[in-house]
Amino acid sequence: MAITISAAARLSGVSAHTLRYYERAGLLDPVGRDDSSGHRRFTEHDLARVEFLCKLRATGMPIREVRRYAELIRRGDATNAQRLEMIEAHREVVLARLEEAQRTLELVDFTINLYREKLT
């Protein structure tokens, strides 16, 4: 089953413009086209890739790294070790951000408690 770009945008939660950009930027494999109209037709595989890309971006992975990761995927299983290394390195970055967010939350909670004490 293949769907239109507008349906893919709706299902993925990103705009049609973003989907086109991801394809142009090499983050997605070339998306199939309808023979009669030439319009893009997204498959379940394409949508799964978009979902994964969005998660990588949401964790702060730069586009250039996402592109590199996508290129490694296209090169096949011979790149599994490189992909693992990339994802493990990115995991460390995400963990550091989580730790910083936790420290920030602790400061916010401390400040809330100060105000609550002053108001009671």
N, C-alpha and C positions, 0 to 999 in steps of 0.2 A: 504494500500500500504506500502510495506517495501522496503528499499533501502540498498545497500551495504555500507560498512564502507567508501569506497573511495568517493562514492556519498555523504554520510553524511558529510564527511570532507569538501568536496567542498562546499556544501550548508551552512554549519555552519561556515566556515572560520577558523576552527581549524584542526590540523593534525589528521590523523588516530591514531597516537601514543597518542595524547592527549585524544581522544575519548576512547581508551582502558584504559588509566590511570584513567579517570573519572569513568569508570565502576568499575575498580579494587579498587579504593579509596572509593567506596560507594557513590559517588556523583550522580550516575545514578542508576536506578533500573537495574537489570540484563537485558541485551539486548537480544531479541529473536535471535534464530539461525535457519538457513536453515536446514531442515531435512536431505537433501542429502549430503550437503558439511560441515555443521557445522559452516559456516561463519555467522558472525553477520549480522542481518537485522534490521535496524533502522526504527522506525515508526515516524509519525508526532509528536506524544507525546514525543518520545525520543528527537527529534530535538528541540521541544519547550523547553524541560528541559535544553538541552545543551545551547540554546540561553540565557535562564535565568541565568544559571550558569556563562556563559561568562560575562554577565552584572554585576553580583555580583563580580566576580573576577576583572573586569575592574574598579569597584569602590573601589577596595582595600580590599575586604573582604577576610580574610585569609582562606585557604583551610579547616582548622579545623572547622571554623565557617560555611562554606558552607556545609561541611559534616554534621554538627549538624543540620543545617536547612533541608537538604535532609532527614535526619533520622526522623525529626519531620513531614515532609510531608508524609513519608511512614506510620507513625502512625495514620494519619487521622485527621479528623476535631477536635478531642478532643485536639489537640495541637495548634489550631488556636491562642489562647491567647499567647502562648509561641512564636509562629512565629511572631505575631504582635510585641511583645516586642523586639525580635531580630532585626526585620527590622526597627523599630523605633530607636533603639540604633544605628544601622548602619547608618541610615539617619543622625543622629547627627554627626557621624564621617565624612560622605561625605560632609555635610554642612561646617564643620570646614576646610576640605581640599579645598573646593571651596572658602571660605573666604581667606585662605592663598594664593591660586592661584590669587585671585583678587588683594590682596596686592602686590604680586609679579608683576603682570601685570602693576599695577600703577607705580611701581618703574621703570620698563622697559620703560613705556611711558614717565616718567619724564626724564629718561636718553636720550631717543630719542629726546625729546624737547630741552634738553641742547645742544646736538650736532647740531641740526638744527639752534638754535640761534647762535651758534659759526660760522656756515658756511654761515650765511646771513649777 
